[in-house]
Amino acid sequence: MITLKDFRQLPHAISLLGMSGVGKTTLSKTLRRDGDWFHYSADYRIGTRYLAEPILDNVKFKIMAMEDQFVANLLRSDSIFIGHNISVDNLEPVSTFLGIYGDPNSGGLEKAEFLRRQDLYRQAEIQSMRDVPHFISKAWNIYSCVSFVNDASGSLCEIATPDDPADPVIQPLIANSLILYIRADAHAEEALKERARSHPKPLFYNPAFINPKLETYPDDGVGVDPVEFARPLFPELLEFRKPRYQTMAERFGVTVDAEELFGPNTDTTPDPETFVEILHSALMREVEINPFGMETAKRYIAACHSRIKVRKMETAG
């Protein structure tokens, strides 16, 4: 199909698929630092482009609700301004805005506001994935980064129809990149669950998953501890997402176990050369065992060759 030697020479574009905490960002940072790959962070794009205004509006609302007239008057008169400090290494403002359902007096969100923010995030995530082709081009034209990694959100499988090649989220991804599903094995899954139990964090939930969970709770969230509401959801969310991840990977990409990338204790990260070797092995494996594997491989290699052609024309021009 394609040798490892030839595969190494391709201008790669990889879209990472997998649960939050499985290692997508860790891998992306290593590729950026050690291999000069362009690291496209979906949550960074969401926070700085599509949710920037709602995030800042929420901060301003919180400040005004404090009833500190000194600060309020400065804000009203434009004597001060509020800005976020979102970076690839600090995505806390995005998570904080998304929030958790529960009693507002305990830091939770009323049901209507919680669902409104869930929908805003869903729309923003969709747009961030549709921006990937533009950023693949931008990574080369501005930053001279040959290869590109799309550090997608763990909820990528929830904003798309997993087996539809015409889906508006999936189509630009598979036309320009290779979807790589990092599958959590039993050890990695348990580590993810333990982290979620000890430190529950705001997440995006597919309406089909979260709406039934909310039915028996009060609209105003009064009396509901946000942390206790969120704590048991993660194991169920993991089971909800797993078949969707698997379907996307089988139909449009390749699968690599977390252990294959990060070792048996998930404490190592492959260097860029080793990563490309693992990727090549995974692609060849899919060609052998997956009825869609050959289609996936041909599509991805064609996309890489198209990038080579376009870049040569741009350089010559």
PyMOL commands that set and color helices and strands:
alter all, ss='L'
color gray80, all
select helices_A, chain A and resi 4-8+24-35+42-50+52-65+69-76+92-98+104-106+111-130+132-141+156-158+170-176+186-198+207-214+226-230+233-252+258-262+272-289+293-316
alter helices_A, ss='H'
color red, helices_A
select strands_A, chain A and resi 13-17+38-41+148-151+178-183+253-257
alter strands_A, ss='S'
color yellow, strands_A
deselect
rebuild
show_as cartoon
